[in-house]
Amino acid sequence: MARYAWVGLESSFGQPAASGKFMDIASEDLHTVHDWILPETAGRREKRMAIPGQLHVEGSVDVYVPPEGGIGEILKALLGSVSTETPSGATNARLHTFTPADSVPSLTIDVCMDDVATRRFLGCVLGSVEFSVAPGEVLAASLDITGKKEESGTAQNPTFTELSPFAEHQAVVTLGGSSVKPRALSLTISNELEPLEVIGDRYYAGIPVKGLTVEGSMDLLFENTNQLDKFLNGTETSMAIEFTGGEIESGFNYKLKFELPRVIYKTHEAGVDRRELLVESIDFEALYDATAGYLIRVQLQNTESGY
């Protein structure tokens, strides 16, 4: 008996992935939505007819984030473009750099539910992924998914990565190049999706992406007015969130880094509550940087050969 998700990048929309990774997920609620056609007629108050209509998949998957075992596939499906190199002096380490592209690949996701059923979801496109972390926790990711269709799958014997998820104490957060002390942090990368419904097909013909938004929120210890001043003055800043895990080989560690070269603060709140810690809560959004050439860049260092 096993519970797992298997995730693979599709070569074309809705075609089963040839290879993938087993993920030891926290939870999922992927399901099929059936939009029945229910004509209303004058003959009776009650509806008399039900005609099978459009079908599609929607739902979410929640996972913890280790440096291998599916996170690379998720980042490729989320942003669209990846380049891989061997860092100078490394033998086993590989550095993968993910940046936004005009299109993103779809995923095949198998969900095994003990010996009851294995459900296969094809043509899954990521509408958003929220990364979040707090003191005493590991890095978590919540995937919001829209997909083409569901089929019956075949159960496999899962092999999960033995690497632990990135933990909060392995993170360094910088704003404008200076480190800060977050009490909580979330970062959401969102694709605006436009599912294609066409005559003659009950399933989406494709799910292209339109706009890309990167935004988030953070609670910081309110130790100075640096961030408040930026909010009041409308001053842009930059943000980096870097997790450093265990050693791959001498001089190279597992890493995950989010880089946002231009960030604006959309809200800022700080209040007094008896003798509680002073905390400033900030909502932010990233902007495209013409000099850097990207809105967001994510770097993942591990031993996987590519995506």
Secondary structure, DSSP 4 states (H G I P E B T S, - for coil): --EEEEEEE-SSTTSPPS--EEE--SEE--EEEEEEE----SS-SS----EEEEEEEEEEEEEE--SSSSHHHHHHHHHEEEEEEPPTT-SS-EEEEEEE-SS---EEEEEEETTTEEEEEEEEEEEEEEEEE-TT-B-EEEEEEEESEEEE----------SPPPBGGGEEEEETTEE--EEEEEEEEEEEE--B--TT-SS-SB--EEEEEEEEEEEEE--SSHHHHHHHHT--EEEEEEEEEEEEETTEEEEEEEEEEEEEEEEEEE---TTSPPEEEEEEEE--BTTTTBS-EEEEEES----
